[in-house]
Amino acid sequence: MAKKKETKLSDDVSKIFDQTSSPWITMKKALWIIASTSIMMAVLTGIQTIPVLGWLEGSMWSLLYGGLIWLIFFGMLWFNKKVKRL
C-alpha cells in the first residue's frame, strides 16, 4: 500500500515539474523582444554618449551595449541547457 502512495506522489511531482519547466514564451517572440530591446538600448546609449564623446567613441559604446544584450541572452540559454542536463 505504501508503494502506491509513493508512485502517485512521484507522478504528481513529475507532472508539476513538467508544467513548470515548459517555456512561457516562444523563441520567435523572445528573439523579437531581444532585437527590439538591443536596438532601443543602442539608440539610447548613442543619444547620450555621442554629444559627449564624439561620433566614433559614442557609436562604439552604443554598439557594445546593444551587443551585450545578445551576449546575455545567449549566455543564459547556454547556462539553462547546461543546468537542465544535470
C-alpha positions in Angstrom: 0.0 0.0 0.0 2.9 2.4 0.7 4.3 1.8 -2.8 1.1 3.0 -4.4 1.2 6.3 -2.5 4.9 6.8 -3.4 4.2 6.3 -7.1 1.2 8.5 -7.0 3.3 11.2 -5.3 6.1 10.9 -7.7 3.7 11.1 -10.6 2.2 14.3 -9.2 5.6 15.8 -8.7 6.7 14.9 -12.3 3.5 16.5 -13.7 4.2 19.7 -11.7 7.8 19.7 -12.8 6.8 19.2 -16.4 4.4 22.1 -16.2 6.9 24.5 -14.6 9.8 23.6 -16.8 8.0 24.4 -20.1 8.8 27.7 -21.7 6.4 30.5 -21.1 7.4 32.4 -24.3 8.2 31.2 -27.8 11.7 31.5 -29.2 10.5 33.6 -32.1 8.8 36.1 -29.7 11.9 36.1 -27.5 14.2 36.9 -30.4 11.9 39.8 -31.4 11.9 41.2 -27.9 15.7 40.9 -27.6 16.2 42.5 -31.1 13.9 45.5 -30.3 15.5 45.9 -26.8 19.0 45.8 -28.1 18.2 48.4 -30.8 16.5 50.7 -28.3 19.4 50.3 -25.9 21.9 51.1 -28.6 20.0 54.2 -29.7 19.5 55.5 -26.2 23.2 54.9 -25.4 24.2 56.7 -28.7 21.9 59.6 -27.9 23.6 60.1 -24.5 27.2 59.4 -25.4 27.7 60.9 -28.9 27.3 64.5 -27.8 29.9 64.0 -25.0 32.4 61.6 -26.6 32.0 62.2 -30.3 30.7 60.0 -33.1 33.4 57.3 -33.1 33.5 56.5 -29.4 29.8 57.1 -28.9 28.9 54.7 -31.7 31.3 52.1 -30.3 29.7 52.3 -26.8 26.2 52.1 -28.3 27.0 49.0 -30.4 28.7 47.5 -27.3 25.7 47.9 -25.1 23.4 46.6 -27.9 25.6 43.6 -28.4 25.9 42.8 -24.7 22.1 42.3 -24.5 22.5 39.5 -27.1 25.5 38.1 -25.2 23.5 37.9 -22.0 20.5 36.3 -23.8 22.6 33.6 -25.5 24.7 33.1 -22.3 21.5 32.4 -20.3 20.3 30.0 -23.0 23.6 28.1 -22.8 23.5 28.1 -19.0 19.9 26.8 -18.8 20.8 24.0 -21.3 23.8 23.0 -19.1 21.7 23.1 -15.8 18.9 21.1 -17.3 21.3 18.3 -18.3 22.4 17.9 -14.7 
